[in-house]
């Protein structure tokens, strides 16, 4: 502001405001209705003359709003009618609906995997055979092993099958766990299965009628007859005359008694079995055969044994020259890769 503008402003204040006009209210002046008039502030002008500014009163005016929240709500009630609420006593009841609350199961402990047993379910429409008197069905229905959940209606029964398979022999125990939706309690089904080969009792006390722990060192006690020597693991026929006709074993009882011995073959396994007997000397050379004529004869060469059944294997010996003969009686069991060998 220059000097001329300051002087004009001072003159305007000294004459007072014009009629019908509002006085100029500087920023920071007191509001209207104050008790005291604010003092004038001196201003030093050019030439050393002091001039004063006079502040007027502040005027506050309330401006009304055309629409308020309350007025808007009152107008809305007039335009939008209230809904007509039905009488609950006169309305029909809806049909009953049953709901169930299913909660997530708690954290389960890590369970050992079931590797030897599998659960099989008959396919829809396949006929489930009836069990016989022994509790076993003749023919199983068509099944699949992809189902692990079953829905049972009240009083309903469903039949599932458990299969066992193992590549090793032994006694196996595993646990199948079942759960019901809505229950946190597992239902354990303990399973036990035995995997074995068909076997015979190879204990020398069961096979041979006479046994001796060791052979006497001095002759003639060392010449044993029809005796199994435990220390040598061999059955000794003893000294026999040469030149006898093997065909007389069917007709001559004396020849049969002197030149034969009986091995007891017992089925001590879990299954019925078929046994085949042969001599190692009768095998081809490339299969380990001895390649020479053997004086031993086996009768019968095959036999079928039920569980806990015992039959006799007759072994004949007809030497054709004066020397020591050795051979092996090999017993081959069906469905068993391990043969049983008796040294003679």
C-alpha positions as CSV (number, residue, x, y, z in Angstrom):
1,X,0.0,0.0,0.0
2,X,1.4,3.4,-1.0
3,X,1.1,6.7,0.9
4,X,-1.9,8.0,-1.1
5,X,-3.9,4.8,-0.5
6,X,-3.2,5.0,3.3
7,X,-4.3,8.6,3.4
8,X,-7.6,7.8,1.5
9,X,-8.3,5.0,3.9
10,X,-7.7,7.3,6.9
11,X,-10.1,9.9,5.5
12,X,-12.8,7.3,4.9
13,X,-12.6,6.1,8.5
14,X,-12.9,9.5,9.9
15,X,-16.1,10.3,8.0
16,X,-17.7,7.0,9.1
17,X,-19.6,4.5,7.0
18,X,-22.2,5.5,4.6
19,X,-25.9,5.0,5.4
20,X,-27.3,1.6,4.5
21,X,-24.0,-0.1,4.1
22,X,-22.2,-2.6,6.3
23,X,-19.0,-1.5,8.0
24,X,-15.8,-3.3,6.9
25,X,-14.9,-6.0,9.5
26,X,-11.3,-6.9,9.4
27,X,-10.2,-10.5,10.1
28,X,-9.8,-11.2,13.8
29,X,-12.1,-8.4,15.0
30,X,-14.5,-9.2,17.9
31,X,-18.0,-10.4,17.3
32,X,-21.2,-8.2,17.6
33,X,-22.4,-7.7,21.1
34,X,-19.0,-7.1,22.7
35,X,-18.9,-5.0,25.8
36,X,-16.0,-2.8,24.7
37,X,-15.1,-1.0,21.5
38,X,-11.7,-2.4,20.2
39,X,-9.0,0.3,20.4
40,X,-7.7,1.8,17.3
41,X,-4.3,0.8,16.2
42,X,-1.9,3.7,15.4
43,X,-0.1,3.7,12.0
44,X,2.8,6.0,11.4
45,X,2.5,7.7,8.0
46,X,5.0,9.4,5.8
47,X,6.1,12.8,7.3
48,X,5.8,11.6,10.9
49,X,1.9,11.9,11.2
50,X,0.2,9.0,13.0
51,X,-3.1,7.7,11.7
52,X,-5.5,5.2,13.4
53,X,-7.7,2.3,12.0
54,X,-11.1,1.7,13.7
55,X,-12.5,-1.9,13.7
56,X,-16.3,-2.4,13.5
57,X,-18.5,-5.1,15.0
58,X,-18.8,-8.7,13.6
59,X,-22.3,-9.6,12.4
60,X,-23.3,-13.4,12.3
61,X,-26.4,-14.3,10.3
62,X,-28.0,-17.9,10.5
63,X,-29.1,-19.2,7.1
64,X,-31.8,-22.0,7.3
65,X,-31.4,-25.2,5.2
66,X,-34.4,-25.9,2.9
67,X,-34.5,-29.7,3.7
68,X,-33.4,-31.5,6.8
69,X,-33.1,-35.3,7.5
70,X,-36.3,-35.3,9.6
71,X,-38.2,-33.5,6.8
72,X,-37.0,-36.0,4.2
73,X,-38.1,-38.9,6.4
74,X,-41.5,-37.4,6.9
75,X,-42.0,-36.8,3.2
76,X,-40.8,-40.4,2.4
77,X,-43.5,-41.8,4.8
78,X,-46.2,-39.9,2.9
79,X,-45.0,-41.1,-0.5
80,X,-44.2,-44.8,0.4
81,X,-47.0,-46.6,2.2
82,X,-46.2,-49.0,5.0
83,X,-46.1,-52.7,4.2
84,X,-49.1,-54.9,5.1
85,X,-47.9,-57.5,7.5
86,X,-49.8,-60.9,7.3
87,X,-51.4,-62.3,10.4
88,X,-49.1,-65.2,11.6
89,X,-52.0,-67.0,13.2
90,X,-53.9,-67.2,9.9
91,X,-51.0,-68.3,7.6
92,X,-50.5,-72.1,6.9
93,X,-47.5,-73.8,8.5
94,X,-44.7,-75.0,6.1
95,X,-44.0,-78.7,5.8
96,X,-41.5,-80.1,8.3
97,X,-37.8,-80.1,7.3
98,X,-35.1,-82.1,9.0
99,X,-31.6,-80.6,9.2
100,X,-28.4,-82.0,10.7
101,X,-25.5,-80.1,12.1
102,X,-22.3,-81.5,10.7
103,X,-19.1,-80.4,12.4
104,X,-15.6,-80.9,11.0
105,X,-13.9,-83.9,12.7
106,X,-11.0,-83.1,15.0
107,X,-7.4,-83.5,13.9
108,X,-6.7,-87.2,13.5
109,X,-3.4,-88.9,14.5
110,X,-1.4,-90.2,11.7
111,X,-2.5,-93.8,11.0
112,X,-0.4,-96.6,9.6
113,X,-1.3,-97.3,6.0
114,X,-3.2,-100.5,5.2
115,X,-1.1,-102.2,2.5
116,X,-2.1,-105.9,2.6
117,X,-5.9,-105.6,2.8
118,X,-8.4,-103.9,0.5
119,X,-12.1,-103.2,0.8
120,X,-14.3,-104.3,-2.1
121,X,-18.0,-103.4,-2.7
122,X,-20.4,-105.3,-5.0
123,X,-21.4,-103.3,-8.0
124,X,-25.0,-102.1,-8.3
125,X,-27.3,-104.8,-9.6
126,X,-24.8,-107.7,-9.0
127,X,-26.3,-110.5,-7.0
128,X,-24.7,-111.3,-3.7
129,X,-24.4,-115.1,-3.3
130,X,-25.8,-116.7,-0.3
131,X,-23.4,-118.3,2.2
132,X,-23.3,-122.0,2.6
133,X,-23.3,-124.1,5.7
134,X,-19.5,-123.6,6.1
135,X,-19.9,-119.8,5.9
136,X,-18.3,-119.5,2.4
137,X,-20.0,-118.5,-0.8
138,X,-19.4,-120.5,-4.0
139,X,-18.9,-117.6,-6.3
140,X,-18.1,-113.9,-5.5
141,X,-20.1,-111.1,-7.2
142,X,-18.6,-108.5,-9.5
143,X,-16.9,-105.9,-7.3
144,X,-14.8,-102.8,-7.3
145,X,-12.4,-101.2,-4.8
146,X,-13.0,-97.5,-5.5
147,X,-15.7,-96.9,-3.0
148,X,-14.9,-95.8,0.5
149,X,-18.3,-94.3,1.7
150,X,-21.6,-96.0,2.1
151,X,-25.0,-94.5,2.9
152,X,-27.2,-96.8,5.1
153,X,-30.8,-96.2,5.6
154,X,-32.4,-97.1,9.0
155,X,-32.3,-100.9,9.5
156,X,-30.4,-101.4,6.2
157,X,-27.5,-103.8,5.9
158,X,-24.8,-103.8,3.2
159,X,-22.2,-106.4,2.6
160,X,-18.6,-105.5,1.7
161,X,-15.6,-107.8,1.2
162,X,-12.1,-107.6,2.5
163,X,-9.3,-109.1,0.3
164,X,-5.8,-110.0,1.5
165,X,-2.7,-110.3,-0.7
166,X,0.9,-110.6,0.3
167,X,4.1,-111.5,-1.5
168,X,5.8,-112.8,1.7
169,X,4.8,-115.6,4.0
170,X,4.1,-114.9,7.7
171,X,1.4,-113.8,10.1
172,X,0.1,-110.2,9.4
173,X,-2.1,-107.9,11.6
174,X,-3.5,-104.6,10.4
175,X,-6.4,-102.3,11.4
176,X,-9.2,-100.9,9.3
177,X,-10.9,-97.8,10.7
178,X,-14.5,-96.8,10.0
179,X,-16.2,-93.5,10.9
180,X,-19.8,-92.3,11.0
181,X,-20.7,-88.8,10.0
182,X,-21.4,-86.7,13.1
183,X,-19.4,-89.0,15.4
184,X,-15.8,-88.5,16.4
185,X,-15.3,-92.0,17.5
186,X,-13.5,-94.3,15.1
187,X,-14.6,-98.0,14.8
188,X,-11.6,-100.3,14.5
189,X,-11.7,-103.6,12.7
190,X,-8.7,-105.7,13.6
191,X,-7.7,-108.0,10.7
192,X,-5.4,-111.0,10.8
193,X,-4.2,-113.1,7.9
194,X,-1.7,-115.9,7.5
195,X,0.2,-116.4,4.3
196,X,1.9,-119.8,3.9
197,X,3.0,-122.3,1.4
198,X,1.8,-125.9,1.4
199,X,4.3,-127.7,3.6
200,X,5.1,-131.2,4.9
201,X,6.7,-132.1,8.2
202,X,10.4,-132.6,7.4
203,X,11.5,-133.3,11.0
204,X,13.6,-136.5,11.0
205,X,11.7,-137.7,14.1
206,X,8.5,-137.7,12.1
207,X,9.8,-139.0,8.8
208,X,12.1,-141.9,9.8
209,X,11.2,-144.7,12.1
210,X,14.7,-145.2,13.5
211,X,17.2,-142.5,14.3
212,X,20.7,-142.4,15.7
213,X,22.7,-139.3,16.7
214,X,26.0,-140.5,15.4
215,X,27.5,-143.5,13.7
216,X,29.7,-145.8,15.8
217,X,33.4,-145.6,14.9
218,X,34.2,-149.3,15.0
219,X,33.0,-152.0,12.7
220,X,30.7,-153.9,12.8
221,X,28.7,-151.5,14.9
222,X,29.3,-148.8,12.2
223,X,27.2,-150.8,9.7
224,X,23.8,-149.4,10.4
225,X,20.6,-150.7,8.8
226,X,17.6,-148.6,7.8
227,X,18.5,-145.9,10.2
228,X,18.7,-142.1,10.0
229,X,22.1,-140.7,11.2
230,X,21.5,-137.2,12.6
231,X,25.1,-136.1,12.5
232,X,25.4,-137.0,8.8
233,X,21.9,-136.0,7.9
234,X,21.5,-139.1,5.8
235,X,19.3,-142.2,5.8
236,X,21.4,-145.4,5.7
237,X,19.9,-148.6,4.2
238,X,22.9,-150.6,5.4
239,X,24.6,-153.5,3.6
240,X,22.4,-155.2,0.9
241,X,22.9,-158.1,-1.4
242,X,23.5,-157.3,-5.0
243,X,21.8,-158.9,-8.0
244,X,18.2,-159.0,-6.7
245,X,15.4,-158.5,-9.2
246,X,13.5,-155.2,-8.5
247,X,10.3,-156.6,-10.0
248,X,10.1,-159.1,-7.1
249,X,9.2,-156.3,-4.7
250,X,5.5,-156.7,-5.7
251,X,5.3,-160.4,-5.2
252,X,8.0,-161.4,-2.7
253,X,7.3,-160.2,0.8
254,X,10.8,-161.1,2.0
255,X,12.4,-158.9,-0.7
256,X,10.0,-156.1,0.1
257,X,10.8,-156.3,3.8
258,X,14.7,-156.4,3.4
259,X,15.1,-154.0,0.5
260,X,12.6,-151.3,1.4
261,X,12.0,-148.6,4.0
262,X,9.0,-146.4,4.8
263,X,9.2,-142.6,5.0
264,X,6.2,-140.9,6.7
265,X,5.0,-137.9,4.8
266,X,2.7,-135.6,6.9
267,X,0.8,-132.5,5.8
268,X,1.4,-130.0,8.7
269,X,0.4,-126.9,6.7
270,X,-2.8,-124.9,6.3
271,X,-3.8,-126.2,2.9
272,X,-4.3,-129.5,1.1
273,X,-1.3,-130.3,-1.1
274,X,-0.1,-132.4,-4.0
275,X,3.4,-133.9,-3.6
276,X,5.6,-135.3,-6.3
277,X,8.7,-137.4,-5.5
278,X,11.8,-138.0,-7.7
279,X,15.4,-138.9,-7.4
280,X,18.2,-136.5,-8.1
281,X,19.9,-139.1,-10.2
282,X,16.9,-139.3,-12.5
283,X,17.2,-135.6,-13.4
284,X,19.0,-134.4,-16.5
285,X,22.6,-133.5,-16.1
286,X,22.0,-129.8,-16.9
287,X,19.5,-129.8,-13.9
288,X,22.0,-131.3,-11.5
289,X,21.4,-135.0,-12.2
290,X,24.1,-137.5,-11.3
291,X,24.2,-139.1,-14.8
292,X,24.3,-142.7,-13.5
293,X,21.9,-145.4,-12.7
294,X,20.5,-145.3,-9.2
295,X,19.5,-148.4,-7.2
296,X,16.7,-146.6,-5.4
297,X,13.0,-146.8,-6.4
298,X,10.2,-144.6,-5.1
299,X,6.6,-145.8,-4.6
300,X,4.3,-143.9,-5.1
301,X,5.7,-141.0,-7.1
302,X,2.8,-138.7,-6.4
303,X,0.3,-138.3,-3.5
304,X,-2.4,-136.0,-2.3
305,X,-2.6,-135.0,1.3
306,X,-5.3,-133.2,3.2
307,X,-4.5,-131.1,6.2
308,X,-3.0,-133.2,9.1
309,X,-3.1,-136.3,6.9
310,X,-0.1,-138.7,6.8
311,X,0.8,-141.2,4.1
312,X,3.7,-143.6,3.6
313,X,6.4,-143.3,0.9
314,X,8.2,-146.6,0.3
315,X,11.8,-146.3,-0.8
316,X,13.4,-149.5,-2.3
317,X,17.1,-150.1,-2.8
318,X,18.4,-152.8,-5.2
319,X,22.2,-152.3,-5.7
320,X,23.6,-153.8,-8.9
321,X,27.3,-153.7,-7.8
322,X,29.3,-153.7,-4.6
323,X,29.9,-150.0,-3.8
324,X,28.5,-147.1,-1.8
325,X,25.5,-145.5,-3.5
326,X,24.3,-142.0,-2.5
327,X,21.2,-140.2,-3.8
328,X,18.6,-137.6,-2.8
329,X,14.9,-138.0,-2.6
330,X,13.3,-134.8,-3.8
331,X,9.8,-133.9,-2.7
332,X,8.2,-131.2,-4.9
333,X,5.0,-129.5,-3.5
334,X,2.5,-127.8,-5.7
335,X,2.4,-124.0,-5.1
336,X,5.6,-124.2,-3.1
337,X,8.9,-123.2,-4.7
338,X,11.0,-124.8,-2.0
339,X,11.5,-128.5,-2.4
340,X,12.1,-130.9,0.5
341,X,15.2,-133.1,0.2
342,X,16.0,-136.4,2.0
343,X,19.6,-137.8,1.7
344,X,19.8,-141.6,1.3
